[in-house]
Amino acid sequence: MDGAGGRTERGRRRTRPATPRGRGAARAVARSPSQVCSSPGGAATLQAPQKDGATAQRSRPARPASTVRSLPAGPATNGGRAPPASRGRAPSTRAPAAQRRAAVPDGAAAAAVAAPRSLSAAGALRLRQVLSRLTLGRQDVSEASGLVNRVILKLTEAIRSQGGSFSSIEQLGAGSYYEHVKISEPNEFDIMLVVPIERLQLEASDDTGAFYYLKFKRSPKEKSLTKFLDEDEKLSASKMLDALREIIKREVRNIPDADVTVKRKKPGSPAITLLIRNPPADISVDVILTLKVKQSWPSSTEEGLKIEQWLGRKVRRDYRLEPLYLVAKQNKKEKVQRGNYWRLSFSHIEKAMMNNHGNTKTCCESDGVKCCRKACLKLLKELLEKLKLKYPERLEKICSYYVKTAFFHSCVMWPKDTHWPVGGLEHCFQRSLKHFLDCLERSHLPHFFVPQYNLLGPEDKGSSEFLLRQINLEWNNGFPIFQDTS
């Protein structure tokens, strides 16, 4: 739900200004002096717009001119060409609509908001300084990960020793820590507890192509799991998750040299969250029940994972030969929570892509040329996390997975390592952010593996528009939220 201080602006029209042609185009550009310019060091910095002088018509406030023009091609190294212009409605060719509308705080009239001041090169944001604050200390990481590994290993051994439904359970690390894009503190971990299954029958539960009902084919080898079937012979995610939760709640008390508790269950969450006391900061571990099925991916994934130009056809083929993973995740479109949905999961593929992200196979290796892909993703995540902390109720529905998905699409749009030079961090960050803003503007962010599944559906429209306005305000003012080190 939206916070008490701001209602969704449902009545606002979203008309687009006509694109100027011929001589008029030059005049239109002259009226919109905002642009991206180069700093002395060669990195692209944003020049914010000046106040638009257009007069209001029909008692309605005038729309300011576009606040951000197309980014330049950006630096390239090793003889590589600069990133190509995107096709269609790609973010590098047009500014987000919210910037054309004027980014204003909730409750303020557009006419009453002064345009942001232009940023000088000397006063431009130093993204590298922000990035340096996000780097995790090796000793802190080692201590935290060591403690988490000990707890999960003891827990997994205890669960397997009981036999029955979870006797073959496996451990798999997932999420930002294992993708090496964790920011700030090593205090959050995602662990998948994987139950291997020979074969399942998948039945689509809706039109997203990501959520399924599961049934066993004939007499299953995993007979111990049949007790989790519901009245329709469907494998119940909630029954299975609740059974695992009870075992974990019992076994965490017996883990030596660790103070571990299980946090209260969150409705619709696929995770069993552990809290490990580790002064001065506690560690949160999301244990996610996962099924690993040895069968082909469903047809809804055929047009996804378009990484041929980025990572290669062979890599895509190899990824698609991996087992199918499903997690006990409820569909937010489901009005009545029945607890028998399962959602496709590609965490293992995402981790592989992040850890082997180069178009050339030596990218970021010890003897290879470094790129700024992970640095850009860290900055995007930091921006979203700070905004979520500032507006927790308004942005509750927006998760960091949206940023990561948009970033993967950016890697496809600019597939070569020379499109992501270390020296071009500022440009590459702004380019990726513009793509994410374009997704928010259109309320359209296709799932990277299941493209028919739009992560920014109608139920998220209010949150998407609010986030769009806030990011535009931050950008036009030099990202002051990055300066907050609290």
C-alpha positions as CSV (number, residue, x, y, z in Angstrom):
1,M,0.0,0.0,0.0
2,D,1.0,3.6,-0.6
3,G,2.1,5.6,2.5
4,A,-0.3,7.9,4.3
5,G,1.3,11.0,2.9
6,G,0.9,10.3,-0.8
7,R,-1.9,9.0,-3.0
8,T,-1.3,7.7,-6.5
9,E,-1.8,10.3,-9.1
10,R,-4.4,8.4,-11.1
11,G,-6.0,11.3,-12.8
12,R,-2.8,12.7,-14.4
13,R,-2.7,12.3,-18.2
14,R,0.5,10.9,-19.7
15,T,0.4,12.5,-23.1
16,R,3.7,12.8,-25.0
17,P,4.9,15.9,-26.7
18,A,5.2,15.7,-30.5
19,T,8.7,15.1,-31.7
20,P,10.0,18.2,-33.5
21,R,11.0,17.8,-37.1
22,G,13.2,19.7,-39.5
23,R,14.2,23.2,-38.4
24,G,11.8,22.9,-35.5
25,A,14.0,20.2,-34.1
26,A,16.9,22.6,-33.7
27,R,14.7,25.1,-32.0
28,A,13.4,22.5,-29.7
29,V,16.9,21.5,-28.6
30,A,17.7,25.1,-28.1
31,R,14.8,25.4,-25.7
32,S,16.0,22.3,-23.8
33,P,19.7,23.1,-22.9
34,S,20.0,20.1,-20.5
35,Q,22.6,17.7,-21.7
36,V,25.3,15.3,-20.7
37,C,28.8,16.8,-21.0
38,S,32.3,15.4,-20.5
39,S,34.3,16.2,-17.4
40,P,38.0,17.0,-17.7
41,G,38.7,13.3,-16.9
42,G,36.7,12.1,-19.9
43,A,33.8,10.7,-17.8
44,A,30.3,11.7,-18.7
45,T,28.6,14.0,-16.2
46,L,25.0,15.1,-16.2
47,Q,24.1,18.8,-16.7
48,A,20.7,19.5,-15.2
49,P,18.0,21.5,-17.0
50,Q,17.4,25.2,-16.7
51,K,13.9,26.6,-16.1
52,D,11.6,26.3,-19.0
53,G,10.1,29.7,-20.2
54,A,7.0,28.3,-21.8
55,T,3.7,29.9,-20.6
56,A,0.8,27.9,-19.3
57,Q,-2.2,27.3,-21.5
58,R,-5.8,26.7,-20.4
59,S,-4.9,27.3,-16.8
60,R,-2.7,24.2,-16.7
61,P,1.0,24.4,-15.8
62,A,3.4,24.2,-18.7
63,R,5.5,21.1,-19.1
64,P,9.2,21.6,-18.7
65,A,11.5,20.7,-21.5
66,S,13.2,17.4,-21.4
67,T,15.7,17.2,-18.5
68,V,18.0,14.6,-19.9
69,R,19.1,14.3,-23.5
70,S,20.7,11.2,-25.1
71,L,23.9,10.2,-23.6
72,P,27.0,10.3,-25.8
73,A,28.4,7.1,-27.2
74,G,30.9,7.0,-24.3
75,P,34.5,5.9,-24.1
76,A,35.7,2.7,-25.6
77,T,39.0,0.8,-25.1
78,N,41.1,-1.6,-26.9
79,G,40.0,-0.3,-30.3
80,G,36.4,-1.3,-29.6
81,R,33.6,0.7,-31.0
82,A,31.4,2.8,-28.7
83,P,28.0,1.4,-27.7
84,P,25.6,1.3,-30.5
85,A,22.4,3.4,-30.5
86,S,19.5,1.4,-29.3
87,R,16.6,0.4,-31.5
88,G,13.0,1.4,-31.0
89,R,12.3,2.9,-27.7
90,A,15.7,2.2,-26.2
91,P,16.8,4.4,-23.3
92,S,19.8,6.0,-24.9
93,T,17.7,7.8,-27.6
94,R,15.0,9.5,-25.5
95,A,14.5,10.9,-22.1
96,P,12.1,9.3,-19.5
97,A,8.6,10.8,-19.6
98,A,8.7,11.8,-16.0
99,Q,11.6,14.2,-16.8
100,R,9.5,15.7,-19.6
101,R,6.6,16.1,-17.1
102,A,8.7,17.7,-14.4
103,A,9.7,15.7,-11.3
104,V,7.9,17.2,-8.4
105,P,7.4,16.1,-4.8
106,D,4.0,14.7,-3.9
107,G,1.5,17.5,-3.2
108,A,3.4,20.2,-4.9
109,A,2.2,22.0,-8.0
110,A,4.4,21.7,-11.0
111,A,4.4,25.5,-11.6
112,A,5.7,26.1,-8.0
113,V,8.8,23.9,-8.4
114,A,12.0,25.6,-9.6
115,A,14.1,23.8,-12.1
116,P,17.3,22.2,-10.7
117,R,20.5,24.2,-10.9
118,S,23.1,23.1,-13.5
119,L,25.9,20.9,-12.1
120,S,29.4,22.1,-12.7
121,A,32.1,19.7,-13.6
122,A,33.8,20.4,-10.3
123,G,30.5,19.7,-8.4
124,A,29.5,16.6,-10.3
125,L,28.9,13.4,-8.4
126,R,31.9,11.3,-7.7
127,L,30.5,7.9,-8.3
128,R,33.8,6.2,-7.6
129,Q,33.8,7.6,-4.1
130,V,30.3,6.1,-3.6
131,L,31.5,2.8,-5.0
132,S,34.5,2.7,-2.6
133,R,32.1,2.9,0.3
134,L,30.2,-0.1,-1.0
135,T,33.2,-2.4,-1.0
136,L,33.0,-5.0,1.6
137,G,36.0,-5.6,3.9
138,R,37.6,-8.9,3.4
139,Q,37.9,-9.7,7.1
140,D,34.3,-8.9,7.8
141,V,33.2,-10.9,4.8
142,S,35.3,-13.9,5.8
143,E,34.0,-13.9,9.4
144,A,30.3,-13.5,8.4
145,S,30.4,-16.1,5.6
146,G,32.3,-18.5,7.8
147,L,29.6,-18.3,10.5
148,V,26.8,-18.6,8.0
149,N,28.5,-21.7,6.4
150,R,28.9,-23.4,9.7
151,V,25.3,-22.8,10.7
152,I,23.9,-24.0,7.3
153,L,26.1,-27.0,7.2
154,K,25.0,-28.2,10.7
155,L,21.4,-27.5,9.8
156,T,21.6,-29.4,6.5
157,E,23.2,-32.4,8.1
158,A,20.6,-32.4,10.9
159,I,17.7,-32.3,8.3
160,R,19.2,-35.1,6.2
161,S,19.8,-37.3,9.1
162,Q,16.1,-37.5,9.9
163,G,15.3,-39.2,6.6
164,G,12.0,-38.9,5.0
165,S,10.9,-36.0,2.7
166,F,14.1,-34.0,3.0
167,S,16.7,-36.7,3.3
168,S,18.4,-35.8,0.0
169,I,18.4,-32.0,0.5
170,E,21.3,-30.0,-0.9
171,Q,22.7,-26.6,-0.2
172,L,23.2,-23.9,-2.9
173,G,24.3,-20.3,-2.3
174,A,22.3,-17.7,-4.2
175,G,21.8,-13.9,-4.3
176,S,24.1,-10.9,-4.3
177,Y,26.7,-12.2,-1.9
178,Y,27.5,-15.2,-4.1
179,E,27.3,-13.0,-7.3
180,H,29.9,-10.7,-5.7
181,V,27.6,-7.6,-6.0
182,K,26.7,-7.4,-2.3
183,I,26.8,-3.8,-1.0
184,S,27.5,-2.1,2.3
185,E,27.6,-5.0,4.9
186,P,27.9,-8.8,4.8
187,N,24.8,-9.2,6.9
188,E,22.3,-10.7,4.5
189,F,22.6,-14.1,2.8
190,D,20.4,-16.3,0.6
191,I,20.7,-20.0,0.8
192,M,18.6,-22.4,-1.3
193,L,17.9,-25.8,0.3
194,V,17.3,-27.9,-2.8
195,V,15.2,-31.1,-3.0
196,P,16.1,-33.1,-6.1
197,I,13.1,-34.6,-8.0
198,E,13.2,-36.9,-11.0
199,R,10.2,-35.5,-13.0
200,L,7.2,-33.4,-12.5
201,Q,4.2,-32.3,-14.6
202,L,4.0,-28.5,-14.9
203,E,0.6,-26.9,-15.3
204,A,0.6,-23.1,-15.9
205,S,-1.4,-21.3,-13.3
206,D,-1.7,-18.0,-15.1
207,D,-0.5,-16.2,-18.3
208,T,2.8,-15.1,-16.9
209,G,4.6,-18.3,-17.8
210,A,6.5,-18.1,-14.5
211,F,4.0,-19.7,-12.0
212,Y,3.0,-23.4,-12.1
213,Y,1.0,-26.1,-10.4
214,L,3.0,-29.3,-9.9
215,K,1.9,-32.9,-10.1
216,F,3.8,-36.2,-10.0
217,K,3.8,-38.3,-13.2
218,R,2.5,-41.8,-12.4
219,S,4.1,-43.3,-9.3
220,P,6.9,-41.0,-8.1
221,K,10.2,-42.3,-6.8
222,E,9.9,-39.6,-4.1
223,K,7.0,-41.3,-2.4
224,S,7.8,-39.4,0.9
225,L,6.6,-36.2,-0.8
226,T,3.1,-37.4,-1.7
227,K,2.0,-36.4,1.8
228,F,2.3,-32.8,0.6
229,L,-0.3,-33.2,-2.1
230,D,-3.5,-31.3,-1.8
231,E,-7.0,-32.4,-2.6
232,D,-6.4,-31.9,-6.4
233,E,-3.2,-34.0,-6.3
234,K,-1.1,-30.9,-6.7
235,L,2.1,-30.5,-4.7
236,S,1.4,-27.9,-2.1
237,A,4.2,-25.3,-1.6
238,S,2.8,-24.1,1.7
239,K,2.5,-27.6,3.2
240,M,6.1,-28.5,2.2
241,L,7.4,-25.1,3.4
242,D,5.7,-25.4,6.7
243,A,7.1,-28.9,7.3
244,L,10.6,-27.7,6.6
245,R,10.1,-24.6,8.8
246,E,9.1,-26.8,11.8
247,I,12.2,-29.0,11.3
248,I,14.5,-25.9,11.2
249,K,12.9,-24.3,14.2
250,R,13.6,-27.5,16.2
251,E,17.2,-28.1,14.9
252,V,18.6,-24.5,15.2
253,R,18.5,-25.0,19.0
254,N,21.1,-27.8,18.7
255,I,23.7,-25.9,16.7
256,P,26.7,-25.4,18.9
257,D,28.6,-22.1,19.3
258,A,25.8,-20.1,17.5
259,D,22.8,-18.2,18.7
260,V,20.2,-18.8,15.9
261,T,16.5,-18.1,15.9
262,V,13.8,-18.4,13.2
263,K,12.0,-15.1,12.4
264,R,8.2,-14.8,12.2
265,K,6.8,-16.1,8.9
266,K,6.0,-13.5,6.2
267,P,2.8,-14.2,4.2
268,G,3.6,-15.3,0.7
269,S,7.4,-15.4,1.2
270,P,9.3,-18.4,-0.1
271,A,12.0,-17.9,2.6
272,I,12.5,-19.2,6.1
273,T,14.5,-16.4,7.7
274,L,17.2,-17.2,10.3
275,L,18.6,-14.5,12.6
276,I,22.2,-15.2,13.7
277,R,23.4,-13.2,16.6
278,N,26.8,-11.8,15.8
279,P,27.7,-8.7,17.7
280,P,27.9,-5.9,16.8
281,A,25.6,-6.7,13.9
282,D,23.2,-9.6,13.4
283,I,23.1,-11.7,10.3
284,S,20.0,-12.5,8.4
285,V,19.9,-15.7,6.3
286,D,16.9,-16.4,4.0
287,V,16.6,-20.2,3.6
288,I,14.6,-20.9,0.4
289,L,12.9,-24.2,-0.3
290,T,13.7,-25.2,-3.9
291,L,12.9,-28.1,-6.1
292,K,15.4,-29.2,-8.7
293,V,13.8,-31.1,-11.5
294,K,15.7,-33.1,-14.1
295,Q,13.7,-32.0,-17.2
296,S,13.6,-29.4,-19.9
297,W,12.6,-25.8,-19.3
298,P,9.0,-24.9,-20.1
299,S,8.1,-23.3,-23.4
300,S,7.6,-19.9,-21.8
301,T,11.4,-19.6,-21.5
302,E,12.2,-20.2,-25.2
303,E,12.4,-16.5,-26.1
304,G,14.2,-15.5,-22.9
305,L,17.9,-15.5,-22.0
306,K,18.9,-13.6,-25.2
307,I,22.6,-13.7,-24.5
308,E,23.9,-14.9,-27.9
309,Q,25.7,-11.6,-28.7
310,W,26.8,-11.1,-25.1
311,L,27.9,-14.5,-23.8
312,G,27.6,-16.6,-26.9
313,R,25.2,-19.3,-28.3
314,K,27.1,-22.2,-26.7
315,V,26.8,-20.6,-23.2
316,R,23.1,-20.1,-23.7
317,R,22.7,-23.7,-24.9
318,D,24.6,-25.0,-21.9
319,Y,22.5,-22.9,-19.5
320,R,19.3,-24.3,-20.9
321,L,20.5,-27.8,-20.3
322,E,20.7,-27.1,-16.6
323,P,18.0,-28.6,-14.4
324,L,14.8,-26.7,-13.8
325,Y,14.5,-25.0,-10.4
326,L,11.2,-24.0,-8.7
327,V,10.7,-22.1,-5.4
328,A,7.7,-22.0,-3.1
329,K,6.7,-18.4,-4.1
330,Q,3.2,-17.1,-4.1
331,N,1.9,-15.1,-7.0
332,K,1.0,-11.6,-6.0
333,K,-1.8,-11.6,-8.5
334,E,-3.5,-14.4,-6.5
335,K,-6.4,-12.9,-4.5
336,V,-6.9,-16.0,-2.3
337,Q,-3.6,-17.5,-1.1
338,R,-4.1,-21.2,-1.6
339,G,-0.4,-22.0,-1.2
340,N,0.0,-24.4,-4.2
341,Y,1.9,-22.1,-6.6
342,W,5.5,-22.7,-7.5
343,R,7.6,-20.1,-9.4
344,L,10.4,-20.8,-11.8
345,S,13.8,-19.8,-10.4
346,F,17.0,-19.0,-12.3
347,S,19.2,-18.0,-9.4
348,H,21.9,-20.5,-10.4
349,I,22.0,-19.1,-13.9
350,E,22.1,-15.5,-12.7
351,K,25.0,-16.3,-10.4
352,A,26.9,-18.0,-13.3
353,M,26.2,-15.0,-15.6
354,M,27.5,-12.5,-13.0
355,N,30.6,-14.5,-12.2
356,N,31.4,-15.1,-15.9
357,H,30.0,-11.8,-17.3
358,G,32.5,-11.0,-20.1
359,N,32.0,-11.1,-23.9
360,T,35.6,-12.1,-23.9
361,K,36.3,-15.0,-21.6
362,T,39.1,-13.2,-19.7
363,C,37.1,-10.1,-18.7
364,C,37.9,-9.1,-15.1
365,E,40.2,-12.1,-14.6
366,S,43.6,-11.5,-13.2
367,D,45.3,-11.4,-16.6
368,G,42.3,-9.8,-18.4
369,V,41.0,-6.3,-18.9
370,K,38.6,-5.1,-16.2
371,C,35.1,-3.8,-16.9
372,C,32.6,-1.8,-14.9
373,R,29.5,-4.0,-15.2
374,K,29.4,-5.1,-11.5
375,A,30.3,-1.6,-10.4
376,C,27.3,-0.2,-12.3
377,L,24.9,-2.8,-10.8
378,K,26.2,-2.0,-7.2
379,L,25.5,1.7,-7.8
380,L,22.0,1.0,-9.1
381,K,21.2,-1.3,-6.2
382,E,22.6,1.3,-3.7
383,L,20.4,4.0,-5.2
384,L,17.3,1.9,-4.9
385,E,18.0,0.7,-1.4
386,K,18.6,4.2,-0.2
387,L,15.3,5.3,-1.7
388,K,13.5,2.3,-0.2
389,L,14.9,3.3,3.2
390,K,13.7,6.8,2.7
391,Y,10.2,5.8,1.5
392,P,9.6,2.3,2.9
393,E,5.8,2.3,2.4
394,R,5.7,3.9,-1.0
395,L,8.4,1.6,-2.4
396,E,7.5,-1.6,-0.5
397,K,6.5,-3.3,-3.8
398,I,9.7,-2.5,-5.6
399,C,12.5,-5.0,-5.0
400,S,16.2,-5.1,-6.0
401,Y,15.5,-8.0,-8.4
402,Y,13.9,-5.4,-10.7
403,V,17.2,-3.5,-10.9
404,K,19.1,-6.6,-11.6
405,T,16.7,-7.7,-14.4
406,A,17.0,-4.3,-16.0
407,F,20.8,-4.5,-15.7
408,F,20.8,-7.9,-17.5
409,H,18.8,-6.3,-20.3
410,S,21.4,-3.6,-20.5
411,C,24.2,-6.2,-20.8
412,V,22.3,-7.6,-23.8
413,M,21.8,-4.1,-25.4
414,W,25.5,-3.3,-24.9
415,P,27.1,-6.8,-25.1
416,K,30.8,-6.1,-25.7
417,D,33.4,-5.7,-22.9
418,T,34.5,-2.5,-24.7
419,H,31.0,-1.1,-24.0
420,W,31.8,-1.2,-20.2
421,P,35.3,0.2,-19.8
422,V,36.4,0.9,-16.2
423,G,37.2,4.5,-17.2
424,G,33.6,5.0,-18.4
425,L,31.9,4.2,-15.1
426,E,29.9,7.4,-14.9
427,H,28.7,7.1,-18.5
428,C,27.8,3.4,-18.1
429,F,25.9,4.0,-14.9
430,Q,23.8,6.8,-16.4
431,R,23.1,4.7,-19.4
432,S,21.9,1.7,-17.3
433,L,19.9,4.0,-15.1
434,K,18.2,5.6,-18.1
435,H,17.2,2.1,-19.3
436,F,15.7,1.3,-15.9
437,L,13.8,4.7,-15.9
438,D,12.4,3.8,-19.3
439,C,11.1,0.5,-17.9
440,L,9.4,2.4,-15.0
441,E,8.0,5.0,-17.4
442,R,6.3,2.3,-19.6
443,S,5.5,0.0,-16.6
444,H,7.1,-2.7,-18.6
445,L,10.1,-4.8,-17.4
446,P,10.1,-8.3,-19.0
447,H,11.5,-11.1,-16.9
448,F,14.9,-11.9,-18.3
449,F,14.2,-15.7,-18.7
450,V,10.4,-15.5,-19.1
451,P,9.8,-12.5,-21.3
452,Q,6.0,-12.7,-21.3
453,Y,6.1,-12.1,-17.6
454,N,6.1,-8.3,-16.9
455,L,7.6,-7.7,-13.5
456,L,6.1,-4.2,-13.4
457,G,2.4,-5.1,-13.7
458,P,-0.6,-2.8,-13.1
459,E,-0.6,-3.6,-9.4
460,D,2.9,-1.9,-9.2
461,K,2.0,1.2,-11.2
462,G,1.7,3.6,-8.3
463,S,5.1,2.4,-6.9
464,S,6.7,2.6,-10.3
465,E,5.6,6.1,-11.0
466,F,6.7,7.3,-7.5
467,L,10.1,5.7,-7.9
468,L,10.4,7.3,-11.4
469,R,9.8,10.7,-9.9
470,Q,12.2,10.2,-7.0
471,I,15.0,9.0,-9.3
472,N,14.5,12.0,-11.6
473,L,14.7,14.4,-8.7
474,E,17.9,12.7,-7.5
475,W,19.4,12.8,-10.9
476,N,18.5,16.5,-11.6
477,N,20.0,17.5,-8.2
478,G,23.3,15.5,-8.5
479,F,22.1,12.4,-6.5
480,P,22.2,14.0,-3.0
481,I,21.0,10.7,-1.6
482,F,24.4,9.2,-2.4
483,Q,26.0,11.8,-0.1
484,D,24.1,10.4,2.9
485,T,26.5,8.0,4.6
486,S,24.1,7.1,7.4
